[in-house]
Amino acid sequence: MSTEVGAVGTGTAGPTIVRQRAPEHAGPGAAATAAHAVGDASDRGARIAAVVIALAWHLAIGLPALLNSWSRLAAPPVVAAGWLVTAAVGVAAGVRLLRGGLPPARLLAVALLLVDGVVFAAAGERQLFTAGNWVWGGLAWFFLLVLWRRPVGWLLALLGAHAAIALAAVVLHDATAPADLSRYAMYVYGISSLPVAVFAGAAAIAALARDRASTAAAALAVEAERDAAEQAQRDRQARLALASGTAEEVLAALAAGDADPADPAVRGRAGLAAARLRRLIAESDDVPDPLLHELRAAADLAERNGLPIELVAVGAPPELPVEVRRRLADPATAALAGARGWARLTVVAGPDEVVVSLVTPDHDGPDATGPPGGDGDGPVEHLHERDGEIRWTQTRWRRT
């Protein structure tokens, strides 16, 4: 914790400031934007569809074909082992996808290519183009799962490797007749087109949904900022009318001779009007700590009027709406306008609470405090007490 002592305001002398900096605590990271949430929702739907298609194809088409061709396969246990390994890869990848993660693409892709080559070799020449050689149509959907949200070029490369393995099997089994080569080309096209379409389509739809949501969110943000600016302008005009009206009343009474400048009550009214005008100017300044800046303006004006004042700030206030800052600062500003002798203004701030306190000697005369607290970004409580020796004014904001 460090302490700084200096002057505030624009004059050569100002109230003493003792700033005690409380340790800063980093808050949690921001949640995902609405655009990403929409894109993720679209992507999740596509993930579910891909997992269901791959596993359903493997169970409902691949397994019956394997069992029906068992006796005709060259090495049935090897083909069955490949089916089990592929099922395990599909389940592992599917669980990762449904939980929002991504499977280890390289490791699982290598495993699938090994299964691809082994099954082509174990199926035998007679079952090369039959349903018993289940890797022809079923393996491409598992490529889709392990490469989810990777570039589409990765999927094309894996399908190209699959086609190369199949061509090697065709050549090794001496199935090079024109009919066999035509069948091979048809198989390669058939097993590649639909998975590529699903893969690219899912990515495109998720990106489109994300872009449209981002555009809609940006439009809403602009509209909200415009509404907030218009409301702030209306509030500021109303505030200016109130402060100007008070000043005009004092000046008119002085000009007409109905008020005595030496009267403490008249001087208090004039000081209050000046403090309100000064705070109205200060609250629109672009400064890192608007609340403390506004209180400094009021404290500086009181000091210029000859009131010794000490301003103590502990911690850093969070970002507060203008209305909340007004309700926090108004009672202290009004009390400062009528204070005598000395004053001590304290600001204690944390992430979820800000307390503004003013202590001054008690004196004859009515209390001068601002409007009561109301609802803003959390309630603002206002307390005022006097015991014949001191006057104590406090405002407290808590986040709700």
N, C-alpha and C positions, 0 to 999 in steps of 0.2 A: 504494500500500500504506500502511495506517495502523497506528498502534500505540496500544493502550490499556493503562493500568496502573490496577489497582484491587484491591478485596478481594473474596473469595468467602466463602460460608458465611453463617451467621446470627449469628456473633459480632461483636464490635467490631473484632477484628483477624483477619486471614486471610492466606493465602499470597498472595504477589505473583503477579499474572497479567500476562503480556505476550502480548497477542493481536495477531497479525499477520494481517491479512485479505488473502487472495489474491484476485486478480481473479475475478469470477464469469463463467462462460461459459454462455450460453443453449444449452440442448439442442435437438434437433430436435423439431418438433411431434409430438404424439401421433398415433398411427395411428387410423384410423376405428374406431368401436366395432363390436362384433359385430352389434348390431342394424342399423346402417347397412350393414354388409357383406352381411347377408342381404337387405336391401331392394335394394341395388345389384345383387346377383346375380339377383334376380327381375326387376328392371328391364332388365338386360342381355339376358335371354332374350326379353323382349317387344320390345326394340329389334331384335334379330336377326330376329324374326318379321315385324315391320313393314317392315324394309328388304327382306327376301326377297319379301314379298307385293307391295310397290310396284314393284320392279324386274322381278319375274317377270310381273306383270300388264302392265307397259309393253312388255316384250319379246314375251311369248307371245300377248297378246291385242291390244294397241294397234298394234304394228308390222304384223302380218299384215292387220289390218283397214284400216290406212292404205294398204298396198300394193295390196290387192284393190280399193279404191275410188279408186285414183289418177286414173283417167281421168274419173271422175264428179265429182271435187271442183272447186270453182270456181277455187281457186288452190292446186294440189297442192304446189308448192315452199314456200309459206308454211306450210301445215299440217305439212309435213315438218320445216321449220325449228323450228316450235313443239315438235314431238316431240323433236328433238335438244336443244333448250334444257331441256326438262323432264327428259330423261335426265341431262343434266349437273348439273342441280340435285339430282336424286335421288342421283347418285353422290357429289357433294360432301357432301350432308347425311348419307348413309349412312356415309361414311368417318368423319365427325365423331362420329356416334352410336356406331359400333362401337369407336371409340377412347376412349369414355367421356365425350366432350364433348357440347356442344349447338351446332347450327348457328345462324347469324345469322337469327333468325326473321323480322324485319321485311323485311329486304332480299330474302330468298328468297320470302317470301309475296307481295311486290309483283311480283317477276318472274313467279311462277306466275299471278297474276291478269292480267298483261299477256298472257301466252301464252293464257290462257283467252279473253279478248276477241278476240284476233287469230285464233285457230283457229275460233271460232264464226263470225266474219265471212268467213273464207277457205273454210270448208267449203261454203257455199252453201245455198240454200233446199232443193234436192233431197236433200242429205246431212245436213240438220239433225238428224234423229232416227235416223240410221243408225250402224253401227259405225265407219264411216270418220271420223266426228266423235268421235275417241277421247277428247276431254276430258270427255265426259259421265261415263264410269265410271272412267277412269284417274287423273284429276287429284286426286281427293279423297284418294287414298293418299299423294300427295306433300305435300298439306297436313298430313297426319298426321306425316310425317317432319320437316318444317321447324318444326313447333310442339311437338315432343316435350317433355314435362315442363313445358309451359306450362299455364296454366289452361284448362279445357275450354271456357270462354266464348270464348277466342280462336279455337278450332277452329270453334265454332258461328258466330262472326262471319265467318270466312273462307268457310265453306260457304254462309252467307247471301249473301255477295258473289257467290259462284259461281252461286247460284240467280238472283240479280238480273241477272247478265250473260246467263245463258241466257234469262231472260224477255225481256230487251231484244232478243235475237236472234230470239226467236219473234215478237215484235211487229213488228220491222223486216222480217222475211221474210213478214209477213202470214199467219202460221200460227196464226190465232186461232179456228179452228173448235173446237167442243166436243171433238171427238176429239183434236185437237192439244193443247189445254189439258190434257185428261186425261192424255195421254201425257207432257206436260211435268211434271205433278204426280207421276206415277209415277216418272219419271226422278229428280226431285229427292229423293223419299223413298228410292228405291233406292240412290242414290249416297251418301246421308248416313248412313243408319242403321248400316251395318256399320262404317265408319271411326270413328264416334262411340263405338260399343260397344267396339271394340278399344282406342281411346284412353283412355276412362274406365275400362275393365276393367283395363288394364295398370297405370294409376295406383293403382287401388283394391287390386289384388293386391300391388303393391310396398309400399304403406302398411300393409296387413294383415300381410305378412310381417315388415316392420320392427317393427310393434307387438308381434307375438308373440315375436319374437326379443328385443326389449327387455324384455318381461315375464319371459321365461325367464332372461335374463342377470341381471335384478334379483333373481329368486328364488335363482339360484345364488350371487350376491354375498352375499345375506343369510345363506344357509346356510354359505358360506365364512367370513363374519365370525363367525357363531355358533360354528363349529368352532374358529376361531382363538382366540376369547375363552375357550372351554372349555379348550383346550390351554394358553393363557397362565395361566389360573387354576390348572390342575394343576401347571404348572411353577413358578408362584409359591409354591404350597403346599409343593412339594418343596424349593424354595429356602429358604423360611421354616423348614421343619423342620431343614434342615442348619444354618442360621445359629443357630437357637434351641438346637439340640443342642450346638453348640460353646460357646455362652454358658452353658448349663446345666451343662456339664461343669466349666467354669472356676469358676462360682459354687459348685457343689457341693463342689469341692475346697477352695476358700477357706473355705466354711462348716464343713467337717469338719476343718479344720486341716492338711490334707494338702498344701497349696500355700502358699508364702510370697509375699505381695504384693510383696516387694522383689526376688524372683527375676526377672531379665530375661526368662527363658523364659516364666514365668507372665504377666508383663506383655505380652509379645509375643502370647501366645495370647488374652489379654483384648482387646488392641488389634485383633487380626484379627477376633475375633467382633464387636466393636463396628463395625468398618469394613464387615463384610458386612451387618450389620443396617441400617446407615445407607445403604449402596448399594442394598439391597433396597427401602427406602422411596423413594430418589431415582429409581430406574428407572421407577417408575410415575407420576412427575410429568409433567404436560402442559407441556413446555417446548420452545422451538424447536430446541435442541441437546441431545438427551438424553444422548449419550455424554459430552460435556464436563460436563454437569450432574452425572452420576454420579461422574466423576473429581473434580470440585470437592468433592463431599460427602466422598469419601475423603481428599482433601487437607486439607479443613477440619478433619476429625477429627484427622489427624496434627498439624496446626498447634496445635490445642487441647492436644495432649499435649506441646507444647513443641518440635516439630520445625520449624525454618525450612524452608520449601518454596517453590519457584518453579514456577509453572505457565505454560507457553508453548504457545499454540495458533496454528497456521498453517493457513489455509484453513477451509472449512466442510465438515464430514462430511456424506455423503449420508444418506438415511433407511436405517437399519439395523434388522433384526429384534432383538428383545430378546436372543435367544440369542447372536447375533454380538456385541452390545455387552457381554454378560457375559464372553465369551471374550476380548474385547479388554481389558476393565477388570480382571478378576479377578487376573491375575498382578501388575499394578501395585498394586492394592489390598492384596494380601497382602504384597508387598514393603514397602509403606509402613508396614504395621503393625509390622514389625520393624526399620525404618530408624533410624539414629542419626546425629547430627551435623547433617546437612542433606539436602535432596533436591531434585532437579530433574526435573519431569515435563513431557514434551513430547508434543504431539498434532499430527501433520502429516496433513492430510486433503486429498483430491481427489475427483473424481467416481467413480473406480474403485479407490481405494486409501486406507486409513487406517492410520497407524502410531502406536502409543503406546509411548513409551520412558520409563524411569525410571532415573536415575543417583543412587546414594547411596554414601557412604564404606563400604568393606569393614570388617567387624568379625568377631570370633569368634562362632561359632554357626552353626547350620544355615540353609540358604536357606529362605525362606518365600515360596512362589509359589503361585498358584492352579492350577486344573486346566488341562491342556494344551488347545490349540485343537482345534476340530473343524470339521465342515462346517455352514455356515449358508447365507447368500446369498454363497457363495464361501468358500474355505478361510481359516482363521485360523492363522498360524504363530506359534510361541512360542519365543523364544531367551532364554537366561539365561547370563551369564558373570560371573566375578569373577577379579581378578588380584592380590589382596592389598591394593590401594589403593582400588578402587571396585567396586561391584556394578552391573551393567547388565542390565536386564530390558526386553525388547521384544516386543510383539505386533504382527502385521501382517495386515491383511485385504485381499484382492484380489478384485475382482469377476470371476466366471468366466462 
